[in-house]
């Protein structure tokens, strides 16, 4: 009988870190919001300010000098392009849809060219996403020229506030120091891999870009044809569920959370709208509160983010004079349609197998652990292994959900692989930091790496590694980090 590692539990320390990040992010959003309202009292720039602050905080583009310089140079140009695309979406919808789809394809496709190109793609995506989530409210209180430049000014203000407050929070030790991301060493284990990259099977980033383009194109067609006034919700949902695509299962999981969160948010928004009425001050405070809760609880589950953002956007409609009752239920329908389109695109257009993604991340984590325990490695640190486990935990919730649904008729569960290796993190990090390299643990790591070739052997090998870390044999010999000199 196979031993099963207990499932994931809420990490209180991680929740505290997320709470601190949320506080700093919301302070930056409030600062940018105040500046935007000083420039233009209309709600449009204010909403753009909040959206960009939230996106910049999650993108981590402000965490080093190079990222800040790149963002400061690229954001104004990208914001101007986004303004042009926004005008096209209003005056020439089909042309605007084509340009928008091409821009989002480009932002993902650029990932294949390295970290700098990936950062450029992130910068391209920010204002384009804001176009969908920011309702268009024409400004009547500023000149036409200033109205064109306001998105650029707001983008730079958002970067300034986010960068300054994050730097201050790190200096005051309110946030953890900024660290350069550490990539795990590539696995050398021979595994069944997808077909070689070529014209018929593009690299992963290209496949994801094509999936996104197809999902957006279909969403625009369906939205324009059947939901002329509310097409943005279909497009936005299709974009959200395909963002950060980690395989078909991940897209399906996010789609379910998106719909469930939006449904719960719809009910909550109807109750709040009935009690708040048209009190603008109370509504504004409530919007900021629910956005803070969404940012804070997002690491626990994407459903929380979907719930609170739905409430915030529903309350936001009050500023545009749209009764919540008239738009919330149709919006839920459009969210469901967008989710279906997103899942269909990920499932049938050059699909990325979720178990393939998982096995690659498992192999990379084991490779990082093997290197950290290798006596030949001159400087042994757990950073690469910790980074690899963090990448593994990104796919963990979707496999947990799959295990819950299929556990009655599927014996082998990939979620068990994840849980077992994640449970090895703390004792493995402790060994590495102490400079200890038990031979039994190193042999167990090697056996686990070899087991990556065959799914049937993976769980027993990972469980053996887990046992060797938690219950090392008394006779096991520990190899010291450095040989001590013999006594004179």
Residue, then its C-alpha position, 0 to 999 in steps of 0.5 A: x500500500x502506497x504511503x501518501x504524503x498529507x496534502x497542502x495546508x495553509x502556510x501562515x508565514x506565506x500568508x503574512x508575507x502576502x499580507x505585507x506585500x498587499x499593504x505595500x501594493x495598496x499604498x502604492x495604488x492609493x498614491x498613484x490614484x491620488x495623483x491620477x485624480x489630481x490630473x483628471x477627476x474622472x474615474x478612468x485614469x484612477x482605475x488605470x492607476x490601480x490596475x497598473x500598480x497591481x500588475x507592476x507589483x506582481x510582475x516584479x519589474x521594479x525589484x532591480x535597477x535594470x528592471x526599473x530602467x527598462x520599465x521607465x523607457x518602455x512603459x510610455x511607448x507601450x502606453x501610447x500604443x495601448x491608447x491607440x489600440x483603445x481608440x481603435x477598439x472604439x472606432x474600428x473594432x475589428x482592426x482594434x481586435x486584430x492589433x490587440x490579439x497581435x500585441x498579446x501574442x507578441x508579449x508571450x512569444x518574446x519569452x523564447x528570446x531570454x529574460x530581457x525579452x520576457x521582461x519586454x513582453x511583460x511591459x507590453x502586456x500591462x497596458x493591454x490588460x488595463x484596456x480590458x479591465x478599465x471601463x472606458x469613461x470619456x474625460x470631459x474635464x481635461x483637454x484632448x491633448x492631455x487626455x491622450x498623454x494621461x495614460x503615459x503619465x499614470x503609467x510612470x507614476x505607477x512605476x514611481x510609487x511601486x518602486x519607491x514604496x517597495x524599496x522603502x519597505x525592504x529598507x525598513x525590513x517590512x518586506x524581505x530583501x529583493x533577490x535575484x531569481x535563481x534558476x535550478x540547473x537543468x536536469x540531465x535525466x533522460x525523460x520521454x519528451x515532447x517531439x522536437x521543436x520544429x515547424x510542426x511542433x513549436x517551442x512551448x512559448x510559441x505554442x502558448x502564444x498561439x493558444x492565447x491568440x486563438x482564444x482572444x480571436x475567438x473571444x472577440x468574434x463571439x463578443x462582437x457578434x453576440x455581446x456587442x456592449x459587453x464583449x470585454x468580459x469574454x475577452x478578459x476571461x479568456x486572457x486570464x485563464x490562459x495567462x501563465x499557462x502551465x498545461x491544460x490542467x492548469x487552464x481548466x483549474x483556473x477557469x473553474x476558479x474564475x467562474x466560481x469566484x465570479x459567481x460568489x462575487x456577483x452575489x456579494x456585489x448585489x448585496x453590497x450594492x443594495x446597502x451602499x446605494x450611490x454613496x460615492x465615498x463609501x463605495x470607493x472605500x469598499x472598492x479599495x478594501x476588497x481589492x486589498x483582500x483580493x491581493x492578500x488572499x490570491x496566494x491561497x487560491x485564485x478563487x479569492x482574487x476572482x471573487x473580490x475583483x468581481x465585487x470591486x468591478x461591480x461596485x465600480x460600475x456605480x460610478x458609470x451609472x449602471x445598476x448592478x442588477x442589470x449587469x452582474x448576471x449577464x457578466x457572469x454568463x460572459x465570464x463562463x463563455x470566456x472560460x470555455x473558450x480559454x479551456x478549448x484553446x488550451x486543450x485543442x490548439x497545440x496542447x501542453x501536457x500538464x504531467x509533462x510540465x510537472x515531470x520537468x519541474x520535478x526533475x529540475x528540483x532533483x537536479x538542484x538538490x543533487x548539485x547542492x549535495x555534491x561534494x564537488x560543488x564548490x559553493x553549496x547553497x539551497x537557493x536553486x533547490x528552493x527556487x525549483x520547489x517554488x516553481x513546483x508549488x505553482x502547479x500544485x493546486x491544479x493537481x490537488x484538484x485533479x486528485x480530489x476529482x479522480x481519486x476513486x478511479x485513478x490509482x496513480x496521482x501526480x499530486x502525490x509526487x508533488x506533495x512528497x518532494x515538497x515535504x522534503x524541502x525543509x530537511x533538505x535545506x537544513x542538510x545543505x545549510x549545515x554542510x552535511x552530505x549523507x551518502x544515503x540521501x545522495x543515493x536516494x536523490x540519484x535513484x529518484x532522478x533515475x525514476x523520472x523515466x518511468x511514472x510507475x517508479x516515481x512515487x516509491x523513489x520520492x517516498x524513499x528520498x523523503x524517508x532518508x531525509x526524515x529518518x536517516x539510518x543510524x549507520x549512515x555515514x555523513x561526508x563532511x563539507x571539507x576534510x579536516x587536517x590530520x592532527x600534528 
